[in-house]
């Protein structure tokens, strides 16, 4: 796959996934506002969690727009930096030096995502991975 085709596939696919994420988030927020019992059960922690959920989404859109869409024909080549860094984290052999030259918009997106993972077990987001017990 050429660099240009990879860039187009990643940008178009990523933007489609981002739009689907925003639609899902809007559905959650709509339900929280419209459904009376859900609205009354809303805590400050829930509101904080929604803000932290919006952060990586918004920053991801900003990073993609700034670096991939408006950043020139091929955009930023994250296959040389961000992708290997993520693989190094997933294999428990972190290589933070790979992020040294990464644009700050991508770094902010990464930090917001990691922050979301850090608070995940302490919010209602934990229900994504827990089965209802009857």
Backbone torsions as a table, in degrees:
resi	resn	phi	psi	omega
1	UNK	NA	129.5	-179.9
2	UNK	-71.0	162.9	179.7
3	UNK	-59.0	-43.1	-177.4
4	UNK	-65.8	-44.5	179.4
5	UNK	-64.9	-42.0	177.6
6	UNK	-60.1	-45.2	179.4
7	UNK	-59.4	-46.5	-179.9
8	UNK	-63.7	-45.0	-179.5
9	UNK	-62.9	-43.4	-178.9
10	UNK	-67.6	-41.7	-178.1
11	UNK	-69.7	-47.3	-179.1
12	UNK	-66.9	-45.3	178.6
13	UNK	-64.2	-41.3	178.7
14	UNK	-65.9	-40.7	178.5
15	UNK	-66.8	-38.8	177.5
16	UNK	-63.3	-42.7	177.6
17	UNK	-65.1	-38.5	177.6
18	UNK	-63.9	-42.4	178.4
19	UNK	-64.8	-42.0	177.4
20	UNK	-61.9	-37.9	177.8
21	UNK	-64.5	-43.9	179.4
22	UNK	-64.5	-41.0	178.1
23	UNK	-61.7	-43.3	177.1
24	UNK	-63.2	-41.7	178.2
25	UNK	-64.6	-41.9	177.2
26	UNK	-62.4	-36.3	175.8
27	UNK	-63.4	-42.7	177.1
28	UNK	-62.5	-45.3	-179.8
29	UNK	-65.7	-40.2	178.6
30	UNK	-60.3	-46.9	179.2
31	UNK	-60.9	-40.2	-178.4
32	UNK	-65.7	-33.0	-178.5
33	UNK	-84.0	-41.6	-172.5
34	UNK	-81.6	-40.3	-177.6
35	UNK	-78.5	115.2	-172.8
36	UNK	-59.8	-44.8	-177.7
37	UNK	-67.3	-36.5	178.3
38	UNK	-69.6	-40.7	179.3
39	UNK	-61.1	-42.8	-179.7
40	UNK	-70.4	-24.0	179.1
41	UNK	-85.7	-3.8	-178.5
42	UNK	-70.6	129.9	179.1
43	UNK	-109.8	171.2	175.6
44	UNK	-62.1	-33.5	177.2
45	UNK	-61.9	-39.8	178.1
46	UNK	-63.1	-43.7	179.8
47	UNK	-64.1	-44.0	177.1
48	UNK	-59.5	-41.8	179.9
49	UNK	-63.6	-39.7	178.5
50	UNK	-65.7	-37.6	176.1
51	UNK	-62.7	-46.3	179.5
52	UNK	-67.9	-24.4	175.4
53	UNK	-74.6	-35.7	179.5
54	UNK	-73.2	-29.1	-176.9
55	UNK	-57.5	-57.8	-178.5
56	UNK	-65.6	-29.9	178.4
57	UNK	-65.9	-50.7	179.7
58	UNK	-63.6	-42.7	179.3
59	UNK	-67.4	-32.9	176.1
60	UNK	-65.9	-42.9	175.7
61	UNK	-62.0	-43.8	-179.4
62	UNK	-62.9	-45.7	-179.7
63	UNK	-62.4	-41.6	179.7
64	UNK	-66.4	-46.1	180.0
65	UNK	-62.6	-48.6	-175.8
66	UNK	-66.8	-43.2	-171.6
67	UNK	-100.6	-31.0	-175.1
68	UNK	-99.1	-43.7	-176.3
69	UNK	-83.9	-49.9	-177.2
70	UNK	-94.7	-2.9	-173.6
71	UNK	-85.4	11.4	179.0
72	UNK	112.4	-176.5	-174.0
73	UNK	-61.5	-43.2	-176.9
74	UNK	-105.4	-6.0	179.7
75	UNK	65.3	-162.9	179.3
76	UNK	-86.3	131.0	-178.8
77	UNK	-86.7	88.5	-178.9
78	UNK	-80.1	-3.6	177.0
79	UNK	-68.1	-20.5	-178.9
80	UNK	-92.9	-15.7	-173.9
81	UNK	-128.2	-66.9	-173.2
82	UNK	-67.5	-44.4	-178.8
83	UNK	-62.0	-48.8	176.7
84	UNK	-63.8	-34.5	177.7
85	UNK	-62.2	-45.3	179.0
86	UNK	-62.3	-42.9	176.6
87	UNK	-61.0	-37.8	179.8
88	UNK	-65.7	-35.0	177.0
89	UNK	-68.2	-45.1	-177.6
90	UNK	-67.5	-23.4	178.1
91	UNK	-99.0	11.1	178.4
92	UNK	59.1	34.2	175.0
93	UNK	-132.4	64.9	-172.5
94	UNK	-58.9	138.3	177.0
95	UNK	-126.0	77.7	-176.1
96	UNK	-62.7	-22.3	-179.7
97	UNK	-63.5	-20.0	178.9
98	UNK	-66.1	-22.4	-178.5
99	UNK	-91.4	3.3	-175.1
100	UNK	-57.0	-43.8	-175.9
101	UNK	-100.1	9.9	-177.6
102	UNK	-73.0	138.2	177.5
103	UNK	-55.8	145.3	-175.7
104	UNK	-62.3	-28.3	178.9
105	UNK	-64.2	-38.6	176.2
106	UNK	-69.3	-38.8	179.0
107	UNK	-62.7	-42.1	178.8
108	UNK	-64.9	-38.2	177.0
109	UNK	-62.2	-43.3	179.3
110	UNK	-64.1	-46.4	-179.7
111	UNK	-61.8	-42.9	179.2
112	UNK	-63.8	-39.2	177.5
113	UNK	-65.7	-42.7	178.2
114	UNK	-65.7	-37.6	176.1
115	UNK	-61.8	-41.6	177.8
116	UNK	-61.8	-43.4	177.0
117	UNK	-63.1	-34.7	-179.0
118	UNK	-67.5	-37.5	-178.4
119	UNK	-89.6	-10.9	-175.5
120	UNK	-47.5	-51.2	-176.2
121	UNK	-66.0	-16.1	-175.9
122	UNK	-101.9	10.2	180.0
123	UNK	-125.8	179.4	177.5
124	UNK	-73.8	-6.1	175.2
125	UNK	-62.8	-20.5	179.8
126	UNK	-60.1	-21.6	179.8
127	UNK	-65.3	-15.1	177.3
128	UNK	-63.4	-34.5	-176.4
129	UNK	-109.3	3.5	179.4
130	UNK	-111.6	140.0	179.6
131	UNK	-89.2	143.9	177.0
132	UNK	-67.0	134.8	179.9
133	UNK	-107.1	125.3	-178.4
134	UNK	-106.8	NA	NA
